[in-house]
């Protein structure tokens, strides 16, 4: 269906990029959700900026889709424009001296592999963490006691007019699993890394990769991590301690061994996911006083 028929006249030079009623379920890890009213996969950053600024000017809601690892889409879908970062130019990885320059759409694990292959240390502890560079920076992904923000030198973001500007590490507001970047469109991230022995880096990375993969529910493909680890304790430990491992709501459950993984079984719905998440947060807060924060974005 043409975008015009859905009540939106995109500029002629952009209209060929826009699809309507695009199913989102197949594009996210949980495999749940209805269509996007408008959907586009820009081929470069200029197209991305033009589409974004046009949508903002028209008062249209916009969401950015990376790997889909932390997104729950409701069955009603998303009544706005979804911009995909799947195109190669938005996920490019380049080595520049001691720096890695990463497009926001690049998979975080690919960024780790690229830096390790160049003999640069500082990201290897994040191997196996799902998601993209952009999402990882916005949420300040962490593992092994180190966060992504500690390696960031500069972040390029897009403002509502489609203009790119740079944000320093200091101005990004990096804290425990959070930043001040929420709601902004991250385009590119420059990481400042340190030269190191490639062989030692590779061994460390491979060891962590094996360990992380062994912790993921291998018998299920439709999974997501619903909660952010609180400072000082993992969400996994909290859920185990209050006896909620394996809890089920309809066709949605937590894994019994790694309960910070939400599993969408056949027939799972977004409402079942939300109800289960709400039950867990309520019980954890009642029993421990900890208010679990969401890792999942609910569209």
C-alpha positions as CSV (number, residue, x, y, z in Angstrom):
1,X,0.0,0.0,0.0
2,X,1.3,3.5,-0.9
3,X,2.2,5.8,1.9
4,X,-0.2,8.4,0.5
5,X,-3.1,6.0,0.9
6,X,-2.2,5.8,4.6
7,X,-2.5,9.6,5.0
8,X,1.1,10.7,4.6
9,X,2.8,12.3,1.6
10,X,6.5,11.7,2.0
11,X,8.8,13.7,-0.3
12,X,9.2,12.3,-3.8
13,X,12.8,11.5,-3.3
14,X,12.1,9.5,-0.2
15,X,8.7,7.9,-0.9
16,X,10.2,4.8,-2.7
17,X,12.0,3.9,0.6
18,X,8.8,3.8,2.6
19,X,6.6,0.7,3.0
20,X,3.3,0.6,4.8
21,X,1.8,-2.0,7.2
22,X,5.2,-3.7,7.6
23,X,5.1,-6.7,10.0
24,X,7.4,-6.1,13.0
25,X,7.1,-9.5,14.7
26,X,9.6,-11.2,12.4
27,X,12.2,-8.4,13.0
28,X,12.4,-8.6,16.8
29,X,13.8,-11.4,18.9
30,X,10.5,-12.2,20.7
31,X,8.7,-12.7,17.4
32,X,5.7,-10.8,18.7
33,X,3.8,-7.8,17.4
34,X,1.8,-6.1,14.7
35,X,2.8,-3.9,11.8
36,X,4.4,-0.5,11.5
37,X,2.2,2.1,9.9
38,X,5.3,3.2,8.0
39,X,8.6,1.4,7.7
40,X,11.9,2.4,5.9
41,X,15.4,1.1,5.6
42,X,17.5,4.1,4.6
43,X,20.5,3.3,2.4
44,X,22.7,5.9,4.0
45,X,22.8,8.6,6.7
46,X,21.5,11.4,4.5
47,X,18.3,9.4,3.7
48,X,18.0,8.5,7.4
49,X,18.3,12.2,8.4
50,X,15.8,13.3,5.8
51,X,13.2,10.7,6.8
52,X,13.7,11.4,10.5
53,X,13.4,15.2,10.2
54,X,10.4,14.9,7.9
55,X,8.6,12.6,10.3
56,X,9.4,14.9,13.3
57,X,8.2,17.9,11.4
58,X,4.9,16.2,10.6
59,X,4.4,15.3,14.3
60,X,4.8,11.6,13.6
61,X,6.1,9.1,16.2
62,X,9.4,7.6,15.2
63,X,11.2,4.5,16.5
64,X,14.7,3.2,15.4
65,X,15.1,-0.6,14.9
66,X,18.5,-2.1,15.4
67,X,18.8,-5.9,16.0
68,X,15.4,-6.1,17.8
69,X,16.9,-7.9,20.8
70,X,15.2,-5.7,23.5
71,X,11.9,-4.7,21.8
72,X,8.4,-5.9,22.6
73,X,5.8,-4.8,20.0
74,X,2.2,-4.9,20.8
75,X,-0.3,-6.7,18.5
76,X,-1.8,-3.4,17.5
77,X,1.6,-2.5,16.0
78,X,3.3,0.9,15.9
79,X,1.3,3.9,14.6
80,X,4.3,5.9,13.2
81,X,7.5,5.5,11.3
82,X,10.0,2.8,12.1
83,X,13.5,3.4,10.7
84,X,15.7,0.3,10.3
85,X,19.5,0.4,10.7
86,X,20.0,-2.8,8.8
87,X,21.7,-1.2,5.8
88,X,25.5,-1.5,5.5
89,X,26.4,2.2,5.8
90,X,24.6,2.6,9.1
91,X,26.4,-0.4,10.6
92,X,29.9,0.2,9.3
93,X,33.0,-0.5,11.4
94,X,36.3,1.3,10.9
95,X,39.7,1.2,12.7
96,X,41.3,4.6,12.9
97,X,44.6,4.3,14.8
98,X,43.7,3.4,18.4
99,X,40.0,4.1,17.7
100,X,37.1,2.1,16.5
101,X,34.5,4.1,14.7
102,X,31.2,2.2,14.7
103,X,27.9,2.9,13.0
104,X,25.0,2.7,15.5
105,X,23.4,-0.2,13.6
106,X,26.5,-2.5,13.9
107,X,26.1,-5.5,16.2
108,X,27.9,-5.0,19.4
109,X,29.6,-8.4,19.1
110,X,30.9,-7.5,15.6
111,X,32.4,-4.3,17.1
112,X,34.2,-6.4,19.7
113,X,35.5,-8.9,17.1
114,X,36.7,-6.0,14.8
115,X,38.6,-4.3,17.7
116,X,40.2,-7.5,19.0
117,X,41.2,-8.4,15.4
118,X,43.1,-5.1,15.2
119,X,44.8,-5.7,18.5
120,X,42.8,-3.1,20.4
121,X,41.6,-3.7,23.9
122,X,38.7,-2.2,25.8
123,X,35.6,-3.9,24.4
124,X,36.4,-7.6,24.6
125,X,34.5,-8.0,27.9
126,X,31.2,-7.3,26.0
127,X,31.4,-10.2,23.6
128,X,28.1,-12.1,23.4
129,X,26.0,-9.1,24.7
130,X,23.1,-8.9,22.3
131,X,22.1,-5.7,20.4
132,X,23.7,-3.0,18.5
133,X,26.3,-0.4,19.2
134,X,23.7,2.4,19.3
135,X,21.5,0.6,21.8
136,X,24.4,-0.6,23.8
137,X,25.7,3.0,24.2
138,X,22.3,4.5,25.0
139,X,21.8,1.8,27.7
140,X,25.5,1.8,28.7
141,X,25.8,-2.0,28.4
142,X,28.1,-3.6,31.0
143,X,29.7,-6.9,31.7
144,X,32.4,-8.1,34.0
145,X,32.3,-5.0,36.1
146,X,33.1,-2.7,33.1
147,X,30.6,-0.6,31.1
148,X,30.6,0.5,27.4
149,X,30.8,4.2,28.3
150,X,34.3,3.9,29.7
151,X,35.6,3.3,26.2
152,X,33.6,6.0,24.5
153,X,35.4,9.0,23.2
154,X,32.7,10.7,21.1
155,X,29.1,10.1,20.0
156,X,27.4,11.5,16.9
157,X,23.7,12.1,17.2
158,X,20.9,13.3,14.9
159,X,18.7,16.2,16.0
160,X,15.1,16.8,15.0
161,X,16.2,18.9,12.0
162,X,18.3,16.1,10.6
163,X,21.6,17.8,11.6
164,X,24.3,15.7,13.2
165,X,26.2,16.9,16.2
166,X,28.9,15.5,18.5
167,X,28.5,14.7,22.2
168,X,31.5,14.0,24.4
169,X,31.8,11.1,26.9
170,X,31.3,13.6,29.7
171,X,28.1,15.1,28.3
172,X,26.6,11.7,27.6
173,X,25.8,11.2,31.3
174,X,27.1,7.7,31.6
175,X,25.9,5.9,34.8
176,X,25.1,2.4,35.9
177,X,23.2,1.0,32.8
178,X,21.9,4.4,31.8
179,X,22.9,7.7,30.0
180,X,21.3,11.0,29.1
181,X,21.0,9.8,25.5
182,X,17.5,8.2,25.8
183,X,15.3,9.6,23.1
184,X,18.1,10.7,20.9
185,X,19.2,9.1,17.6
186,X,22.7,7.8,17.8
187,X,24.4,7.6,14.4
188,X,28.0,6.8,15.2
189,X,30.3,6.1,18.1
190,X,34.0,6.5,18.4
191,X,35.7,4.2,21.0
192,X,39.2,5.0,22.3
193,X,41.0,1.7,22.8
194,X,44.4,0.5,23.8
195,X,46.9,-1.6,21.8
196,X,47.3,-5.1,23.2
197,X,48.5,-8.6,22.3
198,X,46.1,-10.0,19.7
199,X,46.6,-13.6,20.8
200,X,45.8,-12.8,24.5
201,X,42.8,-10.7,23.5
202,X,41.5,-13.5,21.3
203,X,41.8,-16.1,24.0
204,X,40.0,-13.8,26.5
205,X,37.2,-13.1,24.0
206,X,36.7,-16.7,23.1
207,X,36.5,-17.8,26.7
208,X,33.9,-15.1,27.4
209,X,32.0,-16.0,24.3
210,X,31.7,-19.7,25.4
211,X,30.7,-18.7,28.9
212,X,28.0,-16.3,27.7
213,X,26.5,-18.7,25.2
214,X,26.3,-21.4,27.8
215,X,24.2,-19.1,29.9
216,X,21.6,-18.5,27.2
217,X,18.6,-20.8,26.9
218,X,19.7,-22.7,23.9
219,X,16.5,-24.6,23.3
220,X,14.5,-21.4,22.7
221,X,14.9,-18.9,19.9
222,X,12.3,-16.3,20.9
223,X,13.9,-14.8,24.0
224,X,14.8,-11.4,25.5
225,X,16.3,-10.0,28.7
226,X,13.4,-8.0,30.2
227,X,15.3,-6.3,33.1
228,X,18.4,-4.2,33.7
229,X,20.7,-5.5,36.4
230,X,20.5,-3.3,39.5
231,X,23.7,-1.9,40.8
232,X,25.4,-4.5,43.0
233,X,23.3,-7.6,42.2
234,X,22.0,-9.2,39.0
235,X,18.3,-9.4,38.1
236,X,18.9,-13.1,37.7
237,X,19.9,-13.5,41.4
238,X,17.0,-11.3,42.6
239,X,14.5,-13.4,40.7
240,X,16.0,-16.6,41.9
241,X,16.0,-15.4,45.5
242,X,12.3,-14.5,45.5
243,X,11.4,-17.9,43.9
244,X,10.2,-16.7,40.6
245,X,12.5,-18.7,38.3
246,X,10.4,-20.5,35.7
247,X,7.2,-18.5,36.4
248,X,4.7,-18.5,33.6
249,X,1.9,-16.3,32.3
250,X,-0.1,-18.0,29.5
251,X,2.4,-18.8,26.7
252,X,5.2,-16.6,28.2
253,X,7.7,-17.7,30.9
254,X,11.0,-17.0,32.5
255,X,13.7,-19.6,32.0
256,X,14.0,-21.8,35.0
257,X,17.9,-21.8,35.1
258,X,18.5,-18.2,33.9
259,X,15.4,-16.4,34.9
260,X,16.4,-13.0,33.5
261,X,15.5,-14.5,30.1
262,X,11.9,-14.1,29.0
263,X,10.8,-16.9,26.7
264,X,7.9,-16.4,24.2
265,X,6.4,-19.8,23.5
266,X,4.0,-20.6,20.6
267,X,0.9,-18.5,21.0
268,X,2.6,-15.8,23.2
269,X,1.2,-12.3,23.1
270,X,2.5,-8.9,24.1
271,X,-0.2,-8.6,26.9
272,X,1.0,-11.9,28.4
273,X,4.6,-10.5,28.4
274,X,3.5,-7.3,30.1
275,X,1.4,-9.1,32.7
276,X,4.3,-11.4,33.6
277,X,6.8,-8.5,33.8
278,X,4.4,-6.6,36.0
279,X,4.0,-9.6,38.3
280,X,7.7,-10.1,38.7
281,X,8.5,-6.4,39.3
282,X,5.7,-6.3,42.0
283,X,7.0,-9.4,43.8
284,X,10.6,-8.4,43.7
285,X,9.8,-5.0,45.0
286,X,7.6,-6.4,47.8
287,X,10.2,-9.0,48.9
288,X,13.4,-7.0,48.4
289,X,12.6,-3.4,48.0
290,X,14.3,-3.3,44.6
291,X,12.5,-1.6,41.8
292,X,13.6,-3.6,38.7
293,X,14.0,-1.3,35.7
294,X,13.0,-2.5,32.2
295,X,15.6,-3.4,29.6
296,X,12.7,-4.1,27.1
297,X,11.3,-1.2,25.1
298,X,7.6,-1.6,24.7
299,X,6.2,-0.2,21.4
